[in-house]
Amino acid sequence: MASIIKDGYQIPWASVPQPYEAANNKSCRDNLSICRDIVSEMESLGVIEFTSTKPYCVNPLGLVSRVVDGKTKHRLVFDGSRWVNLHVNVSCTPNWLLPDKI
């Protein structure tokens, strides 16, 4: 678990996907200013970084909104379902999720 915190989650690839690019989901396109604000905040926190070159895989983003205590909360969602998930080894479970490691 410490390596995930330190280095981020490493996707357990079953095969290498071909280059891919998809447009953002409708929820993101319909709320573009909210999504841009979230992305800007993520960049300022160092969670993401912009690059000068186009990424190998450009997956769509979506936006999930819900009301909590009368205030609307927004969550940006990475959508790997169309391409990336097809290449992930789903039988791989991180060690920290296994019962004998808890």
N, C-alpha and C positions, 0 to 999 in steps of 0.2 A: 504494500500500500504506500510506503514511503516513496518508492520510485514513481508511482503515479502522481503523487503530490509534487515531487521534485521535477520530474521530466514530462509529466502529462501522460494521458492514456495512450498507449501504443496499440494501434489497430492490429488484431491478429489476422493478417492476410492469408487467405487460402490460395489466391491467385492475384496477379498484379492487374488492376483495371487499366483499360486503355484511356487515353486522355478524354475528358468529358467536360461539358459545360451545359448548364441548364439555367433557365430564368428562375427568379424567385417565385415562390408560391403566391397566389392571389392575396392571401392575408397580409403578406409583406408588401406587395405592390400597392394595396389599398391603404396602407398605413406607413408609407415610406418615411415620413418625417420622424415617426416614433422609432422605426427600425434604425434610421441613421443616428438618432440620439443614442440608442442602445449600443450600436457599433462604436460610436465615438467614445462613449464611456468605457467600453471594453478595451479600446486602444489606450486610453489614458491610464487605465489600471494595469496595463501590460499583459492583459489576457490574450490579446491578438496583436498582430503587427501587420502593417501594410508592406507590400513588396513592390519593387519596380518591374518585376516580371510577372507574367500571367501564371497562376498556379496550374499544375498538371491536371487537377480535378477541381472544377468549380461547381459545387453542389448548391441547390436552392436553399434559401432560408424561408422560414415561415414565422408567423407571429401568433402566439396564443395569448388571449386576454381574458381576465376574469375579475369579478368584483369581490374584494375582500374588505370587510368593515366599511362599506360604502365608497371605497376607493378602487379605481380600476388599476390592476397590476398587469404588466406586460412581460412576456418571456419570449426571447428570440430562440427559434428552434432550427437546428441543423437537420436537413432532410437528406439522409443518405439512402432512402428507400428505392430510388429509381435506378441507381447504378452501383454505388459503393457497397451497399449491403449484399449485393450479388457476389461479391468477391471476399467477404469476410468469413473466416472459419468460425461458424457459430458454435461448434463443439468446444471451443476454447473458453474456459472459465477462469477469470483471474484467481490466483491462489487465495487471496484474502476473502473470496466468496465461498470457498470450500469449507464444509462443516468442521473438518479436523484442524483448520487454521483459525477458527474463531475462539 
